[in-house]
């Protein structure tokens, strides 16, 4: 009985020990699993970190390689700015084009007025003896000569009118002339039939409507056959001393080259240019511009290299810029040649001008 109780006690103790040890055995696998999970996690992280480090390392090395030459090179110098004249000379472009830069397209009205008036002042110094280049002794001769100057030179008109006025000295005489006889005299001027009709017609109008006198008003002059605003202003400005702008081909060409206006209609040019100057300057302005157009600023090949207003001209460089070559392009007294008038004013002769030869001379 004692043995059995003891054996029972020992068996109970064995069971208790096994039940106490069992949790320990169950915890061990869990711990092992968690440890393994941690190792796996760290194993996963470590390659990612290594890969990131590996990626960063080459970038650093590459940047180091790129940066290395910069450290060895000397600091880059600022590029030298070459003057425009030097650049033009290297490329073979005439340096004169850079001497007179074009004014901005957005030139203000005030700047335009100042530039235009300065050009006129400069031309007044160059041509102080400027005058109408038609020979005349009275308003009648001037209006007839101006009508005849269409489509020809003033020189040819001046060479033709002496014979005309010698035979028909008054409007009454010319109004009663035989057209065929007048045509023969006017033949050298070109378009002689149409011009004959005009001068005989205006002579009749002067005789019948104005008592044989040339009127001194614009509205009356433009009513005469062959007389437009240009002719009327020539007569008003030079025979009556009344200001007017003469918009001939030279005037039109130059004011557009100088960018005083972009208009092409003569009446609009007259209005645009007239607004830039006081009215008292209009007649002399016309002479200055026309003289400059005939002597220096020619239509096909302007003598830019000999132009006194080159720094003010937006079109500088369109013509010959070499000074020596440009001098050979000058006409009339500027080139040492005769002028257009057979009987020029004394001021012109005093300035070195030479009178033109009569028709058939030389």
PyMOL commands that set and color helices and strands:
alter all, ss='L'
color gray80, all
select helices_A, chain A and resi 2-72+84-91+96-99+109-126+139-148+154-167+171-175+179-189+192-209+218-221+229-239+249-257+266-274+279-295+304-306+310-312+323-327+332-335+346-350
alter helices_A, ss='H'
color red, helices_A
deselect
rebuild
show_as cartoon
